[in-house]
Amino acid sequence: MQQDHAPSPGTPSRGLRIALAVVAWFNVVSALIGMVGLTIGGGMGIPLEWIDGVFDSYFWPGVILGVVVGGSQALALVAYYRRYRLAWGLQAAAGLVMLIWIFVEIALMLVWSPLHGLYFVTGLIQTVLAVLALGAWPRPFLGRVAAWKPGATASAGPSQPES
């Protein structure tokens, strides 16, 4: 199976691609370190009372962090390096998974830490950058469109000024 390596007209800029890779690498490494700390490290000194009634230990939260959050980041990176067109959508999904992880973690623990803020921001940045890579940035940014007429269709072309 031959892959299409030719850049498409909507290929994101080099800076945007590099920024997405850096954020994804930061997130995947952080998730894997967190998984090891929560599973093997016995919770990294986090009080067990914070998850009392939900989990008996930090083992399963660590597994979920590594497999779900880290796995989504790893999948996005594999797609990125293999140059799959799906890469930008997977980057957006991985950012959303990070955001959801942070929301659920805060909701279960009822505690806030600066690390929650850091990983919320990385998930948000990753999601925004991925959406921009998918083409959500208008070019030119402050460009204007012709006036819309009620009942006009998208295929009608540019509107003509009325005489």
C-alpha positions, 0 to 999 in steps of 0.5 A: 500500500503506497502512502500519499506523502504530497502535502495537501493545500491545507497542510499546517505550517511547520511551526504548528506541526512542531508545537503539536508534537512538543505538546503531545510528547510532553503529555505522553511522557507526563502520563507515563510518569504519572502511571508509574508513580501511581501504580508502582510508586504507591500514589506518589504521596497523594493521600488515599482519602482523596479517592476514598469510596471510588478506588481502594488504591491509586493502581487503577487510576494510574492504569487509566492515566497511562492507557487512556490518556497516554495511549491517546497521546501515543496514538496521535504521535504515531499518526503524526510521524507516519503522516496520516491525514487523521493525525490532526483529528487524533491530536484534537481527540488526545487534547480532549481526553486530557481535558476530560481526565483533569475534569474527572480527576478534580470531580472525584478528588475534590482537590485542586493542584497547580498540576491540574492547571498545567495539564488543563492548559496543555490539553487546551493548547493541544486541542486548539492547535489541532483544530487550527491544523484542521483548517479552522484558521481563516486566511486571511484572518481578518478577511471579509466575505461578500454580503450574504443574501437571504435565500442564496446558496453556497454554490451561487458564487459571489454576490453581485452588487445591485444596481 
